């Protein structure tokens, strides 16, 4: 198993998205994986820098809704965290394997689906949890815990499932990228917690502004990704179906499992979002580190489609929730 997964400290990134918990500037030379249909390296670098800065602001604002005492309570009695992590690293990889096998996609595409299923949660889950009146303390705790545990559980899950498909390359886990993801989550959140402790009224204002900025940012990123990579949508219909239903299965199953485990409704909504919302950036980085460009042309479509799909489902959920709250 140690020979199968190689430690790699480089952090090239792929599509410029904020479906992930962290974004670094895209690596030079990787901007046209789809045969020249991607944006230029300079545009990718600018987008990556701007979106990374905006992400820090959004995560900081979400941290303004968190209290250290409630975070500690979730860690001391981690029932909700354990249920969520069970869904994250038990349900999602299994679902990815069943979908890829059942719909008969190509082996390389199947690996891309499975990599996505084994990823930790992303910042989109934190933003949507806020709008669904979920448990923000649990959401941020789960994102941090899943990113940390993914350094060990992600290669374990991939090793257990990918041996079914004959893949000639080693799958490399981007440990440094995942560490950066964790850092860019913990530091802004810690700043937000400090502001909430010392200036609670100011924290409420920051939270309102940041939640709106984060929502607009997700919309902009979704549209930009679709426009900058138009060639990525030319793919097998079965892969489109998987990208469309995979996040929805995660949201639904995560919610039902939380209900079965007798979690409060607020936590059920949170666990649902944390289950279905995957870190697209880590998925795309794993693929870039592990496969040559000629294979990436086939595989790189799925992270983009999954990111757009989970964003669309999230927007529909939030719209329905807010409409119900206002009527």
Secondary structure, DSSP 4 states (H G I P E B T S, - for coil): -TTTEEE-------S--SSSS---PPPTT-TTTTTS-S--HHHHHHHHHHHHHHHHHHHHHHHTT--HHHHHHHHHT-HHHHHHHHIIIIIHHHHHHHHHHHTT--HHHHHHHHHHHTS-B-HHHHHHHHHTT--HHHHHHHHHHHHHHHHHHHHHHHHHHHTTS---S-EEE-HHHHHHHHHHHHHHHHHHHHHHHH-HHHHHHHHHHHHHHHHHHHHHHHHHHHHHTGGGG-S-HHHHHHHHHHHHHHHHHHHHHHHHTT--HHHHHHHHHHHH-B-HHHHHHHHHHHS-HHHHHHHTHHHHHHHHHHHHHHHHHHHHHHHHHH-
